[in-house]
Amino acid sequence: MQAFLPMYTRLKRNKTVHVITLGCSKNTVDSEYLLRQLEENGFKTMHDTSHEHASVVIINTCGFILDAKQESIDTILRFAGAREKGQINKLMVIGCLSQRYGEQLKREIPAVDAYFGVDRVQEVVETLGGQYKQELTGERHLTTPSHYAYLKISEGCDRHCAFCSIPLIRGRHVSNPVEYLIREAEYLAHQGVKELILIAQDLSYYGIDLYGKPMLPFLLEKLIATGHFNWLRLHYLFPKKLPLRILDIMRDNGNICHYIDIPFQHIADPVLRKMRRGINARETRQLIYNIRRKVPGIHIRTTMMVGHPGETDKDFQELLDFVKETRFERLGAFIYSHEEDTFAFKKYKDRIPLKVKKARFETLMDLQRDISNELNNSKLGQVFKVLIDRREGGHFAGRTEYDSPEIDNEVLVRPASTPLKPGQFCEVRITGADDFDLQGEVT
């Protein structure tokens, strides 16, 4: 592969910059900040289109687990090939993968003009000949549908989970001040956002570094007081020391979705100890009881991990029994990935064969598929408030308050006599259900 020297010349402002975002919603927000800065500097921008032709391509990478890293590398290689053929003038890589493996990537994929880690928007803009504009702080070019957006309330993580590389990539937990977040939320509201999704590596820890105590309840009350949003949604709450007052606020305010994303990862005490989760099986069950008692009807999304070092057949069966018993409304799963420099990588041997890990994953997801099907069918005949996301063929696709974009169930709505449009709320009677979707008609 031919090596290209990095170019730091000023590009003409009519040049097109194509930003490709991989990974989680936190990366989405980072790309949106970058796009806003580029546009204010006179660049024409594209986001996540399929073709390879642009003056500049910037790939925002993910480096969390093996599959995500491979997707990032494959994408870089594809556009490096386009760079060598002269189809693009400049190729830049940013984000988690280059934060963690920047020097190695420079050696192995030299066709990339420049690598940047996380939180390097200013350097990227200046490398392209632009000027970073501080007055745009908090402003974004939304890449989501205009009626919903993500609000990243903090960065990094102070937890010490054995398997997780996030602290190695994103660093210590750093909360954004409440007043900063309120300004950004108001900006998003003026862009037409109706559903605001609060995200972080750990929402539960928000505010402790700045204010000396958990401030998520206070932030929620401030966001409610703006009166701007129909729905507020919470993602990624760590189960240990979850600020339970958020449940009272959720119960007492109709614009906070009765939905919570809280990754439990496992239930067997030996595995939880090896994972360094700081919570045991008894405390986990008590927390779930408190959540469902305080907010009747709440839908809990969780994530489980299979194949962590030391997980025995007995431990895995305990996990299956727990999922059967708890009947999570939403559940995803990961296969353990032995990530360099993590505690688990240094401390444990990854002895569980991949074949066994995959079999456990399939067994767990088959169980959840059955649970999801039963829970969905229990909704037949009920009426739910649905937010329409898009038109798809002969119907509309929307979501209830119990479903987050891209990862959860959708409601497929038959066309109504009154035309529907994205961003519209409507009342929908459920007429059909399958494993992971509902069908309905406007009442």
C-alpha positions as CSV (number, residue, x, y, z in Angstrom):
1,M,0.0,0.0,0.0
2,Q,1.5,3.3,-1.1
3,A,2.2,5.8,1.7
4,F,0.8,9.3,1.5
5,L,2.2,12.2,3.5
6,P,-0.4,14.1,5.6
7,M,-1.6,17.3,3.9
8,Y,-2.3,20.3,6.0
9,T,-3.0,22.8,3.3
10,R,-6.1,25.0,3.4
11,L,-8.9,23.4,1.4
12,K,-11.3,25.5,-0.7
13,R,-14.5,26.1,1.1
14,N,-16.6,24.6,-1.7
15,K,-15.0,21.2,-1.0
16,T,-17.2,18.4,0.2
17,V,-16.4,16.6,3.6
18,H,-18.0,13.2,4.1
19,V,-18.3,12.2,7.8
20,I,-18.9,8.5,8.5
21,T,-20.0,7.6,12.0
22,L,-19.5,4.1,13.4
23,G,-20.4,2.8,16.9
24,C,-22.7,4.3,19.5
25,S,-24.8,7.3,19.9
26,K,-22.0,9.1,21.8
27,N,-20.0,9.0,18.6
28,T,-23.1,10.3,16.7
29,V,-23.0,13.4,18.9
30,D,-19.3,13.9,18.4
31,S,-19.8,13.8,14.6
32,E,-22.7,16.3,14.9
33,Y,-20.4,18.8,16.7
34,L,-17.8,18.4,13.9
35,L,-20.3,18.8,11.1
36,R,-21.6,22.1,12.6
37,Q,-18.1,23.5,12.8
38,L,-17.3,22.4,9.3
39,E,-20.5,24.0,7.8
40,E,-19.8,27.2,9.6
41,N,-16.4,27.3,8.0
42,G,-18.0,27.0,4.6
43,F,-17.6,23.4,3.8
44,K,-20.3,21.3,2.1
45,T,-20.9,18.2,4.3
46,M,-22.4,14.7,3.9
47,H,-23.0,12.2,6.5
48,D,-23.0,8.4,6.2
49,T,-23.8,8.1,2.5
50,S,-22.8,5.0,0.6
51,H,-20.5,6.3,-2.1
52,E,-16.8,7.0,-1.7
53,H,-16.4,10.2,-3.7
54,A,-15.7,13.3,-1.7
55,S,-12.9,15.8,-1.4
56,V,-12.4,14.7,2.3
57,V,-13.6,11.6,4.1
58,I,-13.6,11.6,7.9
59,I,-14.3,8.2,9.6
60,N,-15.4,8.4,13.3
61,T,-14.5,5.0,14.6
62,C,-15.5,2.6,17.4
63,G,-13.0,0.6,19.4
64,F,-15.1,-1.0,22.1
65,I,-15.2,-4.7,21.3
66,L,-13.7,-7.0,18.6
67,D,-16.7,-6.8,16.1
68,A,-16.8,-3.0,16.4
69,K,-13.1,-2.7,15.9
70,Q,-13.2,-4.9,12.8
71,E,-16.0,-2.9,11.3
72,S,-13.9,0.3,11.8
73,I,-10.8,-1.3,10.2
74,D,-12.8,-2.6,7.3
75,T,-14.3,0.9,6.7
76,I,-10.8,2.5,6.9
77,L,-9.4,0.0,4.4
78,R,-12.2,0.6,2.0
79,F,-11.7,4.3,1.9
80,A,-7.9,4.0,2.0
81,G,-8.3,2.1,-1.3
82,A,-10.4,5.0,-2.7
83,R,-7.7,7.4,-1.5
84,E,-5.0,5.5,-3.3
85,K,-7.1,5.5,-6.5
86,G,-7.5,9.3,-6.3
87,Q,-11.2,9.2,-5.7
88,I,-10.8,11.3,-2.6
89,N,-8.2,13.9,-1.8
90,K,-7.9,13.5,1.9
91,L,-8.7,10.7,4.4
92,M,-8.9,11.3,8.1
93,V,-9.7,8.9,11.0
94,I,-11.0,10.0,14.4
95,G,-12.6,8.5,17.5
96,C,-12.1,5.6,19.7
97,L,-10.1,3.2,17.5
98,S,-7.5,5.8,16.6
99,Q,-7.4,7.0,20.3
100,R,-6.4,3.6,21.4
101,Y,-4.4,2.3,18.4
102,G,-3.3,5.4,16.6
103,E,0.4,4.6,16.3
104,Q,-0.3,1.1,15.1
105,L,-2.8,2.3,12.6
106,K,-0.3,4.9,11.2
107,R,2.1,2.0,10.5
108,E,-0.4,-0.4,9.1
109,I,-2.6,1.9,7.1
110,P,-0.4,4.8,5.9
111,A,-2.8,5.9,3.2
112,V,-4.7,7.7,5.9
113,D,-3.6,11.4,5.9
114,A,-4.2,12.0,9.6
115,Y,-5.4,10.2,12.7
116,F,-7.0,11.9,15.7
117,G,-8.3,10.5,19.0
118,V,-11.6,11.4,20.8
119,D,-12.6,15.0,21.5
120,R,-10.3,16.5,18.8
121,V,-12.9,18.5,16.9
122,Q,-10.8,21.7,17.0
123,E,-7.7,19.9,15.6
124,V,-9.7,18.3,12.8
125,V,-11.2,21.7,11.8
126,E,-7.9,23.5,11.9
127,T,-6.1,20.7,9.9
128,L,-8.7,21.3,7.1
129,G,-7.8,25.0,7.1
130,G,-10.8,26.1,9.1
131,Q,-11.1,28.1,12.3
132,Y,-12.7,26.5,15.4
133,K,-15.5,28.7,16.6
134,Q,-16.0,28.7,20.3
135,E,-19.3,30.5,20.0
136,L,-20.7,27.3,18.4
137,T,-20.1,25.2,21.5
138,G,-23.2,23.0,22.0
139,E,-24.5,23.6,18.5
140,R,-24.8,20.5,16.2
141,H,-25.8,19.5,12.7
142,L,-28.3,16.7,13.6
143,T,-27.8,13.5,11.7
144,T,-30.9,11.8,13.4
145,P,-34.4,12.6,12.2
146,S,-35.1,16.1,13.3
147,H,-37.7,15.1,16.0
148,Y,-35.2,13.3,18.2
149,A,-31.7,13.9,19.4
150,Y,-29.1,12.6,21.9
151,L,-27.8,14.8,24.8
152,K,-24.4,13.6,26.0
153,I,-24.3,14.8,29.6
154,S,-20.9,13.4,30.5
155,E,-17.8,11.8,29.1
156,G,-15.6,8.9,30.3
157,C,-16.1,6.5,33.2
158,D,-14.8,6.0,36.8
159,R,-16.1,2.5,37.1
160,H,-13.6,-0.4,37.1
161,C,-15.4,-3.2,35.2
162,A,-12.9,-5.9,34.4
163,F,-13.9,-6.4,30.8
164,C,-14.4,-2.7,29.7
165,S,-11.9,-0.6,27.7
166,I,-14.0,2.6,27.8
167,P,-11.9,4.2,30.6
168,L,-8.8,3.4,28.6
169,I,-10.3,5.2,25.6
170,R,-12.4,8.0,27.0
171,G,-10.7,8.6,30.3
172,R,-12.1,9.6,33.7
173,H,-15.7,10.6,34.2
174,V,-16.2,14.3,33.3
175,S,-19.7,15.8,33.8
176,N,-20.9,18.7,31.7
177,P,-22.3,21.5,33.8
178,V,-26.1,21.7,34.2
179,E,-26.3,25.2,32.7
180,Y,-24.3,24.1,29.6
181,L,-26.7,21.1,29.1
182,I,-29.8,23.3,29.4
183,R,-28.4,25.6,26.8
184,E,-27.7,22.7,24.4
185,A,-31.1,21.2,25.1
186,E,-32.8,24.5,24.3
187,Y,-30.8,24.8,21.1
188,L,-32.0,21.3,20.1
189,A,-35.6,22.2,20.9
190,H,-35.4,25.1,18.5
191,Q,-34.2,22.6,15.9
192,G,-37.6,20.8,16.3
193,V,-36.5,18.0,18.7
194,K,-39.4,16.5,20.6
195,E,-37.7,13.5,22.1
196,L,-34.4,14.1,24.0
197,I,-32.4,11.0,24.8
198,L,-29.9,11.5,27.7
199,I,-26.7,9.5,27.1
200,A,-23.3,8.9,28.8
201,Q,-21.0,6.0,29.7
202,D,-22.7,6.2,33.1
203,L,-25.7,8.5,33.8
204,S,-25.8,7.3,37.4
205,Y,-22.5,9.1,38.2
206,Y,-23.5,12.4,36.6
207,G,-22.6,15.4,38.7
208,I,-20.5,13.7,41.4
209,D,-17.2,15.1,40.0
210,L,-18.6,18.6,39.6
211,Y,-21.0,19.0,42.5
212,G,-20.1,16.3,45.0
213,K,-23.4,14.4,44.6
214,P,-25.5,12.7,41.9
215,M,-27.2,15.5,39.9
216,L,-29.2,13.5,37.4
217,P,-32.5,14.1,39.3
218,F,-31.8,17.8,39.4
219,L,-30.9,17.9,35.6
220,L,-34.1,16.0,34.8
221,E,-36.2,18.6,36.8
222,K,-34.5,21.4,34.9
223,L,-35.1,19.8,31.5
224,I,-38.8,19.3,32.5
225,A,-39.1,22.9,33.5
226,T,-38.1,24.1,30.0
227,G,-41.4,22.7,28.7
228,H,-39.7,21.9,25.4
229,F,-39.8,18.1,25.1
230,N,-42.7,15.6,24.8
231,W,-40.4,12.8,25.8
232,L,-37.2,12.5,27.8
233,R,-35.4,9.2,27.8
234,L,-32.6,7.7,29.9
235,H,-29.8,5.5,28.6
236,Y,-27.0,3.7,30.2
237,L,-27.6,3.9,34.0
238,F,-25.1,1.9,36.0
239,P,-26.9,-0.3,38.5
240,K,-24.7,0.4,41.5
241,K,-25.8,3.5,43.5
242,L,-28.4,4.4,40.9
243,P,-30.1,7.7,42.1
244,L,-33.5,6.3,42.9
245,R,-35.1,9.7,43.0
246,I,-35.2,9.7,39.2
247,L,-37.9,7.0,39.5
248,D,-40.2,9.3,41.5
249,I,-39.6,12.1,39.0
250,M,-40.3,9.6,36.2
251,R,-43.5,8.4,37.8
252,D,-44.8,11.9,38.5
253,N,-44.0,13.5,35.1
254,G,-45.7,12.3,31.9
255,N,-42.9,13.5,29.6
256,I,-40.3,11.2,31.0
257,C,-40.5,7.9,29.2
258,H,-41.3,4.9,31.5
259,Y,-38.2,3.3,30.1
260,I,-34.8,2.7,31.6
261,D,-31.6,1.3,30.0
262,I,-29.5,-0.3,32.8
263,P,-26.9,-3.0,31.8
264,F,-26.8,-5.7,34.5
265,Q,-24.3,-7.9,32.5
266,H,-24.9,-11.0,34.6
267,I,-26.6,-12.4,37.8
268,A,-24.3,-15.1,39.0
269,D,-22.2,-13.8,42.0
270,P,-19.0,-15.4,40.9
271,V,-19.2,-13.8,37.5
272,L,-20.2,-10.4,38.9
273,R,-17.2,-10.5,41.2
274,K,-14.8,-11.3,38.4
275,M,-16.4,-8.6,36.3
276,R,-15.9,-6.1,39.2
277,R,-19.4,-4.8,38.9
278,G,-19.7,-3.8,42.6
279,I,-23.2,-5.3,42.9
280,N,-24.4,-8.8,43.7
281,A,-27.4,-10.9,42.8
282,R,-29.4,-10.0,45.8
283,E,-28.9,-6.3,45.3
284,T,-29.7,-6.6,41.6
285,R,-33.0,-8.3,42.3
286,Q,-33.9,-5.7,44.9
287,L,-33.1,-2.9,42.5
288,I,-35.3,-4.3,39.8
289,Y,-38.1,-4.7,42.4
290,N,-37.7,-1.1,43.4
291,I,-37.8,0.1,39.8
292,R,-40.9,-1.8,39.0
293,R,-42.6,-0.9,42.3
294,K,-42.0,2.8,41.9
295,V,-42.9,3.0,38.2
296,P,-45.6,0.5,37.4
297,G,-45.5,-0.5,33.8
298,I,-41.9,0.6,33.2
299,H,-40.0,-1.2,30.5
300,I,-36.4,-2.1,31.4
301,R,-33.8,-2.5,28.8
302,T,-30.7,-4.4,29.9
303,T,-27.5,-5.9,28.4
304,M,-26.0,-9.2,29.3
305,M,-22.5,-10.7,28.6
306,V,-21.8,-14.3,28.0
307,G,-18.5,-16.1,28.1
308,H,-16.7,-13.8,30.6
309,P,-13.6,-15.6,32.0
310,G,-14.7,-18.0,34.7
311,E,-18.3,-18.3,33.6
312,T,-19.3,-21.9,34.2
313,D,-22.2,-23.8,32.8
314,K,-23.9,-23.4,36.2
315,D,-23.3,-19.6,36.1
316,F,-24.8,-19.5,32.6
317,Q,-27.9,-21.5,33.7
318,E,-28.3,-19.1,36.6
319,L,-28.3,-16.3,34.0
320,L,-31.0,-18.0,32.0
321,D,-33.1,-18.7,35.0
322,F,-32.8,-15.0,36.0
323,V,-33.9,-13.8,32.6
324,K,-36.9,-16.2,32.7
325,E,-37.8,-15.0,36.1
326,T,-37.4,-11.3,35.5
327,R,-38.8,-11.1,31.9
328,F,-37.0,-8.0,30.8
329,E,-39.0,-6.1,28.2
330,R,-35.8,-5.4,26.2
331,L,-32.6,-7.3,26.3
332,G,-29.4,-7.4,24.3
333,A,-26.3,-9.4,24.7
334,F,-22.6,-9.4,24.0
335,I,-20.0,-12.2,23.6
336,Y,-17.0,-11.5,25.9
337,S,-14.1,-10.0,24.0
338,H,-10.6,-10.2,25.5
339,E,-9.6,-6.5,25.2
340,E,-6.0,-5.5,25.6
341,D,-4.9,-3.8,28.8
342,T,-8.2,-4.3,30.6
343,F,-8.2,-5.8,34.1
344,A,-9.7,-9.1,32.7
345,F,-7.0,-9.2,30.0
346,K,-4.2,-8.9,32.5
347,K,-5.8,-11.0,35.3
348,Y,-7.7,-13.9,33.5
349,K,-7.2,-16.4,30.8
350,D,-9.8,-16.4,28.0
351,R,-10.4,-20.1,28.2
352,I,-14.0,-20.5,27.1
353,P,-14.0,-21.6,23.5
354,L,-15.7,-19.2,21.0
355,K,-18.0,-22.0,19.9
356,V,-19.3,-22.3,23.5
357,K,-19.7,-18.5,23.8
358,K,-21.7,-18.3,20.6
359,A,-23.9,-21.2,21.7
360,R,-24.6,-19.5,25.0
361,F,-25.4,-16.2,23.2
362,E,-27.8,-17.9,20.8
363,T,-29.5,-19.8,23.7
364,L,-30.0,-16.5,25.7
365,M,-31.3,-14.6,22.7
366,D,-33.7,-17.4,21.8
367,L,-35.1,-17.2,25.3
368,Q,-35.5,-13.5,25.1
369,R,-37.1,-13.8,21.7
370,D,-39.8,-15.9,23.2
371,I,-40.3,-13.5,26.2
372,S,-40.5,-10.5,23.8
373,N,-43.1,-12.3,21.7
374,E,-45.3,-13.1,24.7
375,L,-45.0,-9.5,26.0
376,N,-45.8,-8.0,22.6
377,N,-48.8,-10.2,22.2
378,S,-50.1,-9.1,25.6
379,K,-50.4,-5.6,24.1
380,L,-53.0,-6.6,21.4
381,G,-56.0,-4.4,21.6
382,Q,-54.3,-1.8,23.7
383,V,-53.9,1.9,22.6
384,F,-50.5,3.5,22.8
385,K,-49.1,7.0,22.1
386,V,-46.7,6.5,19.1
387,L,-44.1,8.8,17.7
388,I,-43.8,8.4,13.9
389,D,-40.2,8.1,12.7
390,R,-40.5,7.6,9.0
391,R,-42.6,6.3,6.1
392,E,-41.5,2.8,5.0
393,G,-43.2,1.3,1.9
394,G,-47.0,1.2,2.4
395,H,-46.9,2.0,6.2
396,F,-45.3,4.2,8.8
397,A,-42.8,3.2,11.4
398,G,-43.0,4.6,14.8
399,R,-42.2,3.9,18.5
400,T,-44.0,3.9,21.8
401,E,-42.4,5.5,24.9
402,Y,-41.0,2.0,25.7
403,D,-38.8,1.9,22.6
404,S,-35.6,3.8,21.8
405,P,-34.5,4.5,18.2
406,E,-32.7,1.9,16.3
407,I,-32.3,-0.7,19.1
408,D,-35.9,-1.4,20.2
409,N,-39.3,-2.5,18.9
410,E,-41.1,-0.5,16.3
411,V,-44.8,-0.1,15.7
412,L,-45.8,-0.5,12.0
413,V,-48.8,1.8,11.5
414,R,-51.2,1.5,8.6
415,P,-51.8,4.7,6.7
416,A,-54.6,6.8,8.2
417,S,-57.3,8.9,6.5
418,T,-55.4,11.9,7.9
419,P,-51.9,11.9,6.5
420,L,-49.1,11.0,9.0
421,K,-45.6,12.5,9.0
422,P,-42.3,12.0,10.8
423,G,-42.3,13.7,14.2
424,Q,-46.0,13.4,14.7
425,F,-47.6,11.8,17.8
426,C,-50.7,9.7,17.3
427,E,-52.8,7.2,19.2
428,V,-52.4,3.7,17.8
429,R,-54.4,0.5,18.6
430,I,-52.3,-2.6,18.4
431,T,-53.7,-5.1,16.0
432,G,-50.7,-7.5,15.5
433,A,-47.5,-8.5,17.2
434,D,-44.4,-10.6,16.5
435,D,-41.0,-11.2,18.3
436,F,-39.8,-7.7,18.1
437,D,-42.4,-5.4,16.4
438,L,-46.0,-4.4,16.7
439,Q,-48.6,-3.5,14.1
440,G,-51.4,-1.1,14.6
441,E,-53.8,1.4,13.3
442,V,-54.5,5.0,14.2
443,T,-57.6,5.4,16.4
